[in-house]
Amino acid sequence: MSGTGRSGKGPPMKTSILARFALASAMAVLIVGFAHAQAPAPASAVPAVRPQGPPDPYEGRKKLLVVADVQTGFHHNSISHAMATIEQMGRESGFYVAFLRTDSQLITSEPIVGTGARYDGRQINARNLDYFDAIFFLGSGEGTLTDQQKADLLAFVHDDGKGFIGGHASTVAFYNWPEYGEMIGGFMDGEFPVQPMPLIVEDPDFPGAREFPTTFTDQYQFLKAPYDTGDVHTILRLDPARLTAEQLTRRPDGDFPVVWARNYGRGRVYISTFGHLDDPWDQPAVRELYLEGIKWALGLTDADVTPDIQPQ
């Protein structure tokens, strides 16, 4: 026997085996392909919707968005020092992390996408309002907010229960936006020049207020509508008994709030008019009052902010 198969012809037997093997392989490929075509796509094949930005590097810490929108032509000389001080207070105290911006891009509830050749249309690491616990606003003028951003800002405080802290110039911002004036408690009507002015600590129980000096040098404002003493809780005010007759002509009722707080919907609003120049931001009393106001707006402390009836 030559070992060539039962027919005695080797090559035909080998060819037949190879042909059947090839046919079986082809059928297996078709079956596998059909099965894959009918099976649902694995979960990894569906693009995942990831939250805005990468993992939070400050997990568990309060986030304060500090905005000095200075793009509309007026820039207080103290703005840079104010922003640096606010960031420093958060870093040293450990109560919050401050994010400093001189634009309004992050004041939105919409996703923020990149621009330019590298980032165009992609969500990178910019955070919208959902990431923050409060806003510290140092802008003045009409600002650059769109109507949607304005609605998002009001909802951030009123509906979401977040905080809003207004610095020295916050009462001269958005004169053409009535709802903003209602949120903060009023607009500036004018100002006294920088000089020592007499103060009354109206609410010594508000954190940081009790030891504030009864005379302090700064630029002081007086307010107009929609300001109403029945809508705010005054913490510090000018002492009308120690003002001149000429100064009292600015508001014959003697109602000159300097620092006040109020609830706005579910949120908290804290306004301080201190800080026209650099020097007040270096004074321990002003820094302490701002820090405690930030903490209250962030929900870290509580205080009675029942609206005033009328200054006594």
C-alpha positions as CSV (number, residue, x, y, z in Angstrom):
1,M,0.0,0.0,0.0
2,S,1.2,3.4,-0.8
3,G,-0.9,5.1,1.8
4,T,-2.7,7.2,-0.9
5,G,-6.3,6.4,0.2
6,R,-8.8,3.8,-0.7
7,S,-9.0,4.7,-4.4
8,G,-5.3,4.4,-4.7
9,K,-5.2,8.0,-6.0
10,G,-3.6,10.5,-3.5
11,P,-4.1,14.0,-4.9
12,P,-7.9,13.8,-5.5
13,M,-8.5,12.8,-1.9
14,K,-6.3,15.7,-0.6
15,T,-8.1,18.2,-2.8
16,S,-11.5,17.0,-1.6
17,I,-10.5,17.4,2.1
18,L,-9.2,20.9,1.4
19,A,-12.3,21.9,-0.4
20,R,-14.6,20.8,2.4
21,F,-12.4,22.6,4.9
22,A,-12.6,25.8,2.9
23,L,-16.3,25.6,2.6
24,A,-16.7,25.0,6.3
25,S,-14.5,27.9,7.2
26,A,-16.5,30.2,4.9
27,M,-19.8,29.1,6.4
28,A,-18.4,29.8,9.9
29,V,-17.4,33.3,8.9
30,L,-20.8,33.9,7.5
31,I,-22.5,32.6,10.6
32,V,-20.3,34.7,13.0
33,G,-20.8,37.8,10.8
34,F,-24.6,37.3,10.8
35,A,-24.6,36.8,14.6
36,H,-22.7,40.1,15.1
37,A,-25.0,41.9,12.7
38,Q,-28.1,40.7,14.7
39,A,-26.6,41.3,18.2
40,P,-27.1,44.7,19.9
41,A,-24.0,47.0,19.9
42,P,-22.0,46.7,23.2
43,A,-22.5,49.6,25.6
44,S,-18.9,50.8,24.9
45,A,-19.9,51.5,21.3
46,V,-22.5,54.2,22.4
47,P,-20.8,57.6,23.0
48,A,-20.9,58.3,26.7
49,V,-22.2,61.7,27.9
50,R,-19.7,62.9,30.5
51,P,-20.4,65.7,32.9
52,Q,-19.0,69.1,32.3
53,G,-15.3,69.0,32.7
54,P,-12.9,66.5,34.2
55,P,-13.0,65.0,37.7
56,D,-13.3,67.6,40.4
57,P,-9.9,68.4,41.9
58,Y,-11.6,70.2,44.8
59,E,-14.1,67.5,45.7
60,G,-16.0,68.3,48.9
61,R,-14.9,72.0,49.1
62,K,-17.0,75.1,48.6
63,K,-16.4,76.8,45.3
64,L,-16.6,80.6,44.9
65,L,-16.7,82.1,41.4
66,V,-15.2,85.6,41.6
67,V,-16.2,87.7,38.6
68,A,-14.9,91.2,37.8
69,D,-16.5,91.9,34.5
70,V,-14.4,94.9,33.5
71,Q,-15.0,94.8,29.8
72,T,-17.5,97.7,29.6
73,G,-15.1,100.6,30.1
74,F,-14.7,101.1,33.9
75,H,-12.2,99.3,36.1
76,H,-12.0,100.2,39.8
77,N,-8.3,100.6,40.7
78,S,-8.8,98.2,43.6
79,I,-10.3,95.3,41.5
80,S,-7.1,93.4,41.1
81,H,-6.1,93.7,44.8
82,A,-9.7,92.8,45.8
83,M,-9.7,89.6,43.7
84,A,-6.3,88.6,45.1
85,T,-7.5,89.2,48.6
86,I,-10.7,87.2,48.2
87,E,-8.6,84.3,46.8
88,Q,-6.1,84.6,49.6
89,M,-8.8,84.6,52.3
90,G,-10.2,81.4,51.0
91,R,-6.8,79.7,50.7
92,E,-5.7,80.7,54.2
93,S,-9.0,80.0,55.9
94,G,-9.7,76.8,54.0
95,F,-13.4,77.6,53.8
96,Y,-13.6,77.9,50.0
97,V,-11.7,77.7,46.8
98,A,-11.9,80.9,44.6
99,F,-11.9,80.9,40.8
100,L,-11.0,84.3,39.5
101,R,-12.4,85.6,36.2
102,T,-12.6,89.0,34.4
103,D,-15.2,87.8,32.0
104,S,-18.7,86.4,32.3
105,Q,-18.3,83.1,30.4
106,L,-18.9,80.9,33.3
107,I,-22.2,82.6,34.3
108,T,-24.4,80.1,32.5
109,S,-26.2,76.9,33.0
110,E,-25.4,75.7,29.5
111,P,-22.4,73.4,28.7
112,I,-19.3,75.4,27.9
113,V,-17.4,74.3,24.8
114,G,-14.0,75.2,23.5
115,T,-13.1,77.3,20.5
116,G,-10.2,77.5,18.2
117,A,-8.3,74.9,16.2
118,R,-7.5,72.6,19.2
119,Y,-10.7,72.8,21.3
120,D,-13.4,73.8,18.9
121,G,-16.8,72.3,19.9
122,R,-15.4,70.1,22.7
123,Q,-16.1,70.3,26.4
124,I,-12.7,70.6,28.0
125,N,-12.5,71.7,31.6
126,A,-14.5,75.0,31.9
127,R,-17.2,74.7,34.5
128,N,-20.6,76.3,34.4
129,L,-22.7,77.6,37.3
130,D,-23.6,74.0,38.4
131,Y,-20.1,73.7,39.8
132,F,-20.2,76.7,42.0
133,D,-21.7,77.4,45.4
134,A,-21.7,81.2,45.3
135,I,-20.6,84.2,43.1
136,F,-18.6,87.1,44.3
137,F,-19.4,89.9,41.9
138,L,-17.1,92.9,41.4
139,G,-18.3,94.2,38.1
140,S,-19.7,97.6,37.2
141,G,-21.6,99.0,34.2
142,E,-24.0,97.1,32.0
143,G,-21.7,94.1,31.6
144,T,-21.7,91.5,28.8
145,L,-24.4,89.0,30.0
146,T,-26.9,87.7,27.5
147,D,-30.5,87.5,28.4
148,Q,-30.1,83.8,29.0
149,Q,-27.1,84.3,31.2
150,K,-29.1,86.9,33.3
151,A,-31.9,84.3,33.7
152,D,-29.4,81.7,34.7
153,L,-27.8,84.0,37.3
154,L,-31.1,84.8,38.9
155,A,-32.1,81.1,39.0
156,F,-28.7,80.2,40.4
157,V,-29.6,82.2,43.5
158,H,-33.4,82.2,43.7
159,D,-34.1,78.6,42.6
160,D,-31.0,76.7,43.2
161,G,-30.4,78.2,46.7
162,K,-26.8,79.4,46.0
163,G,-25.1,82.6,47.2
164,F,-24.4,86.0,45.7
165,I,-21.9,88.4,47.3
166,G,-21.6,91.9,45.9
167,G,-18.5,94.0,46.4
168,H,-18.1,97.8,46.3
169,A,-19.2,98.4,42.7
170,S,-22.0,95.8,42.6
171,T,-24.6,98.5,43.1
172,V,-23.5,100.4,40.0
173,A,-23.9,97.4,37.7
174,F,-26.8,96.6,35.4
175,Y,-28.8,99.8,35.9
176,N,-30.9,98.6,32.9
177,W,-31.7,95.2,34.5
178,P,-34.4,95.8,37.1
179,E,-34.4,92.2,38.4
180,Y,-30.7,92.5,39.3
181,G,-31.5,95.5,41.4
182,E,-34.3,93.7,43.1
183,M,-32.0,90.7,43.9
184,I,-29.2,92.8,45.5
185,G,-31.6,95.3,47.2
186,G,-31.1,98.5,45.3
187,F,-28.9,100.6,43.0
188,M,-26.4,103.4,43.9
189,D,-27.8,106.9,43.6
190,G,-24.6,108.7,44.4
191,E,-21.6,108.6,46.6
192,F,-19.7,110.6,49.3
193,P,-16.0,111.1,48.5
194,V,-13.4,109.0,50.3
195,Q,-13.2,110.4,53.9
196,P,-13.7,109.2,57.4
197,M,-17.4,108.5,58.0
198,P,-19.3,107.6,61.2
199,L,-20.8,104.1,61.3
200,I,-23.4,102.2,63.4
201,V,-23.1,98.5,63.8
202,E,-26.8,97.8,63.3
203,D,-26.5,94.0,63.8
204,P,-23.6,93.1,66.1
205,D,-24.8,89.5,66.0
206,F,-24.0,89.1,62.4
207,P,-20.7,87.2,62.2
208,G,-17.7,89.6,61.9
209,A,-19.7,92.8,62.6
210,R,-19.5,93.3,66.3
211,E,-16.0,94.7,66.5
212,F,-16.1,96.9,63.4
213,P,-14.9,100.5,64.0
214,T,-17.4,103.2,64.5
215,T,-15.5,105.5,62.1
216,F,-13.9,104.2,58.9
217,T,-12.3,105.8,55.8
218,D,-13.7,104.8,52.4
219,Q,-16.1,105.9,49.7
220,Y,-19.7,105.6,50.8
221,Q,-22.8,105.2,48.7
222,F,-26.4,106.1,49.0
223,L,-29.1,104.1,47.3
224,K,-32.1,104.6,45.2
225,A,-35.0,102.4,44.1
226,P,-35.7,99.5,44.2
227,Y,-34.0,100.0,47.6
228,D,-36.4,99.7,50.5
229,T,-35.3,99.3,54.1
230,G,-38.1,96.8,54.5
231,D,-36.5,94.5,51.9
232,V,-33.0,94.2,53.4
233,H,-31.4,93.4,56.7
234,T,-28.9,96.1,57.5
235,I,-25.7,95.1,59.2
236,L,-23.7,98.4,59.1
237,R,-25.0,101.9,58.2
238,L,-23.8,105.4,58.4
239,D,-24.7,107.2,61.6
240,P,-27.1,110.0,60.6
241,A,-26.7,111.7,64.0
242,R,-23.1,112.4,63.1
243,L,-23.5,113.4,59.4
244,T,-23.5,117.1,58.3
245,A,-26.6,118.9,57.2
246,E,-25.3,118.8,53.6
247,Q,-24.7,115.1,53.8
248,L,-28.2,114.5,55.1
249,T,-29.7,116.2,52.0
250,R,-28.7,113.1,50.0
251,R,-31.3,111.1,51.9
252,P,-33.4,113.2,54.4
253,D,-34.6,109.9,56.0
254,G,-31.1,109.2,57.2
255,D,-31.1,105.7,55.7
256,F,-27.6,105.0,54.5
257,P,-26.9,101.2,54.6
258,V,-23.2,100.2,54.1
259,V,-23.4,96.4,54.5
260,W,-26.6,94.4,54.2
261,A,-27.9,90.9,53.6
262,R,-31.2,89.3,52.4
263,N,-32.7,86.1,51.3
264,Y,-33.6,85.9,47.6
265,G,-35.9,83.0,47.0
266,R,-34.0,79.9,48.3
267,G,-30.6,81.8,48.1
268,R,-28.6,84.2,50.1
269,V,-27.4,87.7,49.0
270,Y,-24.7,89.7,50.9
271,I,-23.7,93.2,49.8
272,S,-20.8,95.3,51.1
273,T,-19.9,98.7,49.7
274,F,-16.4,98.7,51.3
275,G,-13.3,98.6,49.0
276,H,-13.2,101.6,46.7
277,L,-9.4,101.8,47.1
278,D,-6.8,99.2,47.9
279,D,-6.4,100.1,51.6
280,P,-9.7,98.8,52.9
281,W,-8.9,95.4,51.5
282,D,-5.9,95.3,53.8
283,Q,-7.8,96.2,56.9
284,P,-8.5,93.3,59.2
285,A,-12.0,94.5,60.1
286,V,-13.0,94.7,56.4
287,R,-11.4,91.4,55.5
288,E,-13.2,89.7,58.5
289,L,-16.5,91.2,57.5
290,Y,-16.1,90.0,53.9
291,L,-15.0,86.6,55.0
292,E,-17.9,86.1,57.2
293,G,-20.3,87.4,54.5
294,I,-18.9,84.9,52.1
295,K,-19.2,82.0,54.6
296,W,-22.9,83.0,55.2
297,A,-23.6,83.2,51.5
298,L,-22.0,79.8,51.0
299,G,-24.3,78.3,53.7
300,L,-21.4,77.6,56.1
301,T,-22.9,79.8,58.8
302,D,-26.4,81.0,59.7
303,A,-27.6,84.4,60.8
304,D,-30.9,86.2,61.3
305,V,-31.5,88.4,58.2
306,T,-35.0,89.4,58.9
307,P,-35.7,92.6,56.9
308,D,-35.5,96.0,58.6
309,I,-38.6,97.9,59.4
310,Q,-37.0,101.4,59.7
311,P,-33.6,102.4,61.1
312,Q,-34.0,103.7,64.7
